[in-house]
Amino acid sequence: MSNLVVKFESLQQLYRAYMPFIKPMGMFVTSAESFNLGQEINVSYLLPNSSERHEFTGSVVWINPMGASGGRPAGIGVKVLTDPDFHKHHIEQMLSHELASGDLTCTM
């Protein structure tokens, strides 16, 4: 099983990675590695201004290939499988003002 580590430096970076249309929760992870839809991976991430590491197991549900349209970064969308409500709660708390934004994200 692949292990990915993500450090979100800013709320804007976190906003661009959050995938609220994936139920119960999804997160985009920038990566040049190759993955397959349905592949299970472990993701470890740090939220902006935090030293606390969060981890989850997820399933690949979205793939942005190298050279994706709109200048979107290469990487994968991951559906959170372990404790999705915990991760969703923390991320949505941080993004409470940004969630209504029309800014582009890494996926849509």
PyMOL commands that set and color helices and strands:
alter all, ss='L'
color gray80, all
select helices_A, chain A and resi 11-17+69-71+84-94
alter helices_A, ss='H'
color red, helices_A
select strands_A, chain A and resi 2-7+18-19+26-30+40-46+53-64+75-80
alter strands_A, ss='S'
color yellow, strands_A
deselect
rebuild
show_as cartoon
